[in-house]
Amino acid sequence: MLNKVCLFVLFLSFSTVSQSWAQKQILPAIPKSRCRISFPSDSRIEWFCYQVKSEKTLGNLLGLYLEPVLRFNRIDRMHALQGSYIKIPINLKDAADFTPMPQGLEQAKNYRRYLLLDRSEQFLGAYEFGELKFSLPIASGRGNSTPAGIFKVLGRDRWHRSHRYTITGTNILYPMYWGIKFHIAKSGKALWLHSRDMPGYPVSHGCIGLYDEEMQRKFYGYPKNPQLLDSKRLYLWLFPDGENEKPRMYPDGLPDVLIEIK
């Protein structure tokens, strides 16, 4: 019990103790290799690998820092259940302030809205005239199924559904809510930014997924209290009038919005 209290106080005080001390004195020693998913920006923050005991234990451990730690891991709560391994920063404030995206972007200075998606980081940055306004974790496509390049917004659909894929184990077409179309391949397949579950690594067939715990509660029954709603946030940032809009197409794109994927 004393060790658990020490851990809680340690985190709330933003301690800068060493990773090895935290592992040896507070938690069972777990090799970093157990947290096998890695990103270039991992080296910016000192962290240790933690095996989740239960949703309640993780919530009690992290408190108000649960959401920033999930974002640091690029996972949703469905992927932070008992037995999973996650990275926890030694100083939790590092998670709260974390973004791997640049604060300023020269190529975005002439655009009212500009998106930069970094596949190596599994993150996007939303820019207004070159200044970062917010950044969000993503789940892009496996391999090179999400192409690099400069793209335009070609369409939007608040209630979009996949025409190809279903929710695993069901006949329900996958809900791609808050959908933003940005590319049509030569095969005719369209790629979208949209709601999906977030496992912490590239997983799709080419589309780009964002948090939507309201969608997850509706179709998976979890989590009970949705908090991570990034697909909605991005959609309404691009289309402030879009919450109750019908689907729209933009064959020529939007002149003041670009999407860059690298």
Residue, then its C-alpha position, 0 to 999 in steps of 0.5 A: m500500500l505504501n508503495k502505491v501511495c508513493l507512486f501516486v505522490l511521485f507522479l502528482s509532484f512531477s518527479t524527475v527521478s530516474q527511470s531505473w529508480a522508478q522501476k526498482q522501487i515502485l514497479p516491477a522491472i519490465p523491459k522497455s522492449r515489452c512496449r514494442i511500438s516505438f516512434p521517433s519522438d519517444s527519445r524526447i521523453e523519459w518513460f518506463c514500460y508498465q503492464v496494465k493491471s485493470e482499467k480502474t488501477l490505471g485510472n487511479l494511477l494516472g488520474l487526470y493524466l490518463e488521456p495525455v498518456l493514452r495520446f502519448n501511446r496513440i491508443d484508446r481505452m479499448h487498447a489499454l485494458q488488463g495485460s496490455y503494455i503502455k509507456i508512462p512518462i516519468n514526469l507526467k507533465d511531459a505527456a500533458d505537453f506532448t506533441p511531435m509536430p512542429q509549432g510552425l510550418e512555413q509551407a502552411k503560412n498562406y493557408r487558413r487550414y493546413l493538415l500535416l500528417d506524419r506517418s512515422e509519428q502517427f500524429l497530425g498537426a492542424y495549422e492556421f496560417g502556419e501556426l500549430k493550433f492542435s495535434l492529434p494521434i492517428a492510425s494510418g494504413r499498413g505499409n504504404s497503403t496511406p500514400a505520401g503527398i499533397f492532397k485536397v479535401l474532396g468531400r465530407d460525410r458526418w455519418h459515413r460508412s465503409h462500403r467494403y469493411t464491416i465491424t469484426g464478427t458482424n455484418i455491420l458496415y464499419p462506421m467512418y463517422w466525421g469522414i473527410k475524403f482526401h484521395i481517390a486511388k486509380s482503382g476507384k477506392a476512396l481514402w478518408l480521415h474518419s472515426r475508428d478504434m486506435p490500437g497505437y500503430p498503422v492498421s488500416h487499408g489506407c484511411i486515417g483513423l482518429y479517436d471517437e469514443e462516442m462511436q465506440r460506445k455505440f457499437y462496442g458498448y465501451p467506454k461508458n463515458p466517452q471523452l476522446l472525440d478527435s474525429k469530431r474536433l477535426y471535422l468541425w475545425l474544417f467545417p464549423d457548420g458541419e455537425n448537422e450537414k448532409p454529405r457534400m462533395y468538393p471535386d476541385g478541393l477547397p482552395d484554402v485547405l491542404i493536407e500534406i502526408k509525409 
